[in-house]
Amino acid sequence: MKSIREKLAEIYSGKAIDFTFQEIKKLISAYKSKLKNSNYLLTEKDVILIAYGDHVKKQGENPLVTLYTFLEKHLDNQINTVHLLPFYPYSSDDGFSVIDYYAVNPELGNWKDVEHLAKDYRLMFDAVVNHISSESEWFKEYLNENPEYENFFVDISSEIDLSEVVRPRALPLLSEFTSKSGAEKHIWTTFSRDQIDLNYENPKVLLQVLDVLLFYISNGAKLIRLDAIGFLWKIPGTTCIHLPQTHAIIQLARLIIEEITKDVVLITETNVPHAENISYFGDGNNEAYMVYNFTLPPLLAYSILKGDITDLKKWATSLDLPSKDTCFFNFTASHDGVGVRPLQGILADTEISFLANKAEQHGGFVSYKNNPDGSQSPYELNCNYMDLISDPEEDDALRIKKMLLAQGIMLAMPGVPGIYFHSLVGSGNYKEGVEITGQKRTINREKLDYDELSKDLADGESFRNKYFNAYLKLIETRQNCTAFNPFGEFQFPDLHEKIFAIERLSADKTQKVLALFNLSNQPHNLMIPELKGKNLLNTSEIINEEVKLEEYEQKWISADID
């Protein structure tokens, strides 16, 4: 408990430290009896499906029940963890403008449905705690001037210079509201007028959010995703991102959770340049267990489109972890678009523009952010990942091969893989949805009919069937190979200018895999002296020094260890 108090002193001062510490002790006492104190150990078996509660729907059935049925029927052996995207009542942004942190959206189901999922799958919950919906009781009571909610939000003069604040959107930073007495409020809204930033300078806000996190854990969350966490603390005159107080709050949350249970993994979501992103590992033992590997999706897409591994290999070679207890959360697609800010310092602006142009040429969109100098630059590519890395008009077999290549690299990278629902079932751009909602991100958020999807996946001649079954084979291969343990050793050998190589070694050093990926549209041969082993993706193929890779082909070679 001493370390908790010391951490509080990095955030608050004076009487606020004593008050907050005493309240935290009450929280710990209240939740300790509700939670088991066991250890969560990540292994090569861990594969996380990223899904909305209603990604698959069936008439007359709670979508959360339908999702469970889909998992059991189609993915019982390949997926052990589900990242349930925000399933709380919300007012906008497909769940990321939360009205009530403690409730399940009745359109999805109820807490019993969540509990049912948690019995057979580890669950990741979203903690959308940088902001809350303008329709939430918290904000309504604030505008009603309820003293219990005083200073819950950031009201700041519009005359203050906020030009240094990092902006993730091309929208106003401050939004005007009127309180019950008629007072004009200029409220801090990082993402939209409907997403009201919480004021963590008020210890009562921190305490309420800590209760939310512990409530989630008591209701089945084994992983907590800290959404947009980098923007948590505000100091005018600074960038208001990655501030020391933000890191201290994450570290405090970890201390409190670990005081109760070791059965929870904290993961930070910060869509920023790589060096900033990995700062959330802290010293390797005090902050996030996993961070989203945000550089991988755009850099991998760029490398496949260019047929050039130079920048991908240079970045991968620089990857480092601060301790043996941390790892990356690797993914290629999510409910959001493909962020390009992580490419800053890796690719030139002209190359980022190349990637943005490809997204548009392939039927997608580009979202922009405001810069301090008044200019705008690409922030996010709104495009289904398969349609980003291959032209929708290309031959189906080639599109499948390219997408499987990208997914193979993601699965072989050091860390834990996260697979977005549409990347798993072979979906494309959902243009009709964008026309309906007017929101670019809808392009990769289509909700599918359970029966139609199941029929498509069972049809041996369908695109989805061919892609889906090949993907499942990749997953199963990874899960059955200890070399892919998230904490095993890794390196990226320099073997060929067109072939990206990942070498993985099991934690006990008994199994080694050399995964080779041809990112070009031409076949290539390479000689690897003393290499002996078999191709795990085609166990009949024995490799003996010479390896041939067709266009966009991958081979995972289980190599002998001397």
Secondary structure, DSSP 8 states (H G I E B T S, - for coil): -HHHHHHHTTT--THHHHHHHHHHHHHHHHHHTTS--------TT--EEEE-TTSEE-TTS-HHHHHHHHHHHH-TTT--EEEE---S-BSSGGGTSBS-TT---TTT--HHHHHHHHHHSEEEEEE--SEEETTSHHHHHHHTT-GGGTTSB-B--TTS--TTS--SSSS-SEEEEE-TT--EEEEE-SSBTTEEEB-TTSHHHHHHHHHHHHHHHHTTEEEEEETTGGG----TTS--SS-HHHHHHHHHHHHHHHHH-S--EEEE---S-HHHHGGGGTTTTSS-SEEE-TTHHHHHHHHHHHT--HHHHHHHHT---SSTT-EEEE-S--SS-EE-GGGBTTB-HHHHHHHHHHHHHTT-EEEEEE-TTS-EEEEEEES-HHHHHS-TTS-HHHHHHHHHHHHHHHHHSSSEEEEEHHHHHT----HHHHHHH--GGGGG---EEHHHHHHHHH-TTSHHHHHHHHHHHHHHHHHT-GGG-TTSEEE----BTTEEEEEEE-TTSS-EEEEEEE-SSS-EEEEEEEEEEEETTSTT-EEEEEEEE-TT-EEEEEE---
